[in-house]
Amino acid sequence: QVQLVETGGGLVQAGGSLSLSCTASGLIFSIHVARWYSQAPGKQRELVALITSGGTTTYQDSVKGRFTISRDNAKNTVYLQMNSLKPEDTAVYYCNFFRPGRNYWGQGTQVTVSS
């Protein structure tokens, strides 16, 4: 059974930083693309960043230069370091692991940025 456990959300002032982590079990972590999504109230879930099994990263334009995605295959964990946070970053953040035919989601963690 696949389980994804997210930690690290919370409340922070604008300009501050938060670090999210997502630890997976029950899957072969290293062969999956790892992704972070955000979903703000009343909006669709959108891709924030992804990292391939080979370590290639891609970011949504709005977070480039502020967020960093990384993975530790030995720990089955993907991270999202969020710096220079803005109120518009407020959302529930979900980790996701994907490979063809498989798609797994974490439970989500709330990030709230106050102005």
C-alpha positions as CSV (number, residue, x, y, z in Angstrom):
1,Q,0.0,0.0,0.0
2,V,1.4,3.4,-1.0
3,Q,1.5,6.1,1.6
4,L,2.7,9.7,1.2
5,V,3.2,11.7,4.4
6,E,3.6,15.5,4.1
7,T,5.0,17.7,6.8
8,G,6.1,21.3,7.1
9,G,3.2,23.6,6.4
10,G,2.2,26.4,8.6
11,L,1.8,30.2,9.0
12,V,4.5,32.6,8.0
13,Q,4.8,36.3,7.3
14,A,5.4,37.6,3.8
15,G,9.1,37.4,3.0
16,G,9.6,34.3,5.2
17,S,10.4,30.8,4.4
18,L,8.9,27.3,4.9
19,S,10.2,23.9,4.0
20,L,7.8,21.1,3.0
21,S,8.7,17.4,2.9
22,C,6.9,14.4,1.6
23,T,8.0,10.9,2.5
24,A,6.8,7.9,0.5
25,S,6.4,4.3,1.3
26,G,5.2,1.3,-0.7
27,L,6.6,2.3,-4.0
28,I,9.9,2.3,-5.8
29,F,10.6,6.0,-5.1
30,S,13.6,6.5,-7.5
31,I,11.7,5.7,-10.7
32,H,8.8,8.2,-10.1
33,V,8.6,11.8,-11.1
34,A,8.0,13.8,-7.9
35,R,5.8,16.9,-8.1
36,W,4.4,19.6,-5.8
37,Y,1.0,21.1,-6.5
38,S,-0.9,23.9,-4.8
39,Q,-4.6,24.6,-4.5
40,A,-5.8,28.0,-3.3
41,P,-9.4,28.4,-2.1
42,G,-11.8,28.4,-5.1
43,K,-9.1,27.6,-7.6
44,Q,-7.9,24.6,-9.5
45,R,-4.9,22.6,-8.3
46,E,-1.9,23.7,-10.2
47,L,1.7,22.4,-10.6
48,V,4.3,24.3,-8.7
49,A,7.4,22.2,-9.3
50,L,8.6,18.8,-10.4
51,I,11.8,16.8,-10.3
52,T,12.4,13.8,-12.5
53,S,14.1,10.6,-11.4
54,G,17.2,12.0,-13.0
55,G,17.1,15.2,-11.0
56,T,15.8,17.6,-13.7
57,T,13.6,20.3,-12.3
58,T,10.9,22.4,-13.7
59,Y,9.1,25.3,-11.9
60,Q,5.9,27.4,-12.4
61,D,7.0,30.8,-13.5
62,S,5.6,32.5,-10.4
63,V,7.9,30.6,-8.1
64,K,11.1,30.6,-10.1
65,G,14.0,31.9,-8.1
66,R,12.0,31.5,-4.8
67,F,11.2,27.8,-4.5
68,T,13.5,24.8,-4.8
69,I,12.5,21.2,-5.3
70,S,14.8,18.4,-4.4
71,R,14.7,14.7,-3.6
72,D,16.6,12.2,-1.5
73,N,16.1,8.8,-3.0
74,A,17.8,7.1,0.0
75,K,15.2,8.6,2.2
76,N,12.2,8.3,-0.2
77,T,11.6,12.0,0.4
78,V,11.0,15.0,-1.8
79,Y,11.3,18.5,-0.5
80,L,10.1,22.0,-1.4
81,Q,12.1,24.9,0.0
82,M,10.0,28.0,-0.2
83,N,11.7,31.4,0.2
84,S,10.5,35.0,-0.1
85,L,6.9,33.8,0.4
86,K,4.1,36.0,-0.8
87,P,0.4,36.1,0.4
88,E,-0.6,34.7,-3.0
89,D,1.4,31.6,-2.2
90,T,-1.3,30.7,0.4
91,A,-2.7,27.3,-0.5
92,V,-2.8,23.7,0.3
93,Y,0.3,22.0,-1.1
94,Y,0.2,18.4,-2.2
95,C,3.0,16.1,-3.2
96,N,2.5,13.8,-6.0
97,F,4.4,10.8,-7.4
98,F,3.9,9.8,-11.0
99,R,5.0,7.2,-13.5
100,P,3.0,5.9,-16.5
101,G,0.0,4.1,-15.1
102,R,0.5,5.3,-11.6
103,N,-0.4,8.5,-9.8
104,Y,-0.2,9.0,-6.0
105,W,-1.1,12.0,-3.9
106,G,-0.2,13.1,-0.4
107,Q,-2.9,14.4,2.0
108,G,-2.0,18.0,1.6
109,T,-0.5,20.6,4.0
110,Q,-1.7,24.1,4.5
111,V,0.7,27.0,3.8
112,T,-0.6,30.4,4.9
113,V,1.4,33.6,4.2
114,S,0.2,36.7,6.0
115,S,0.8,40.2,4.7
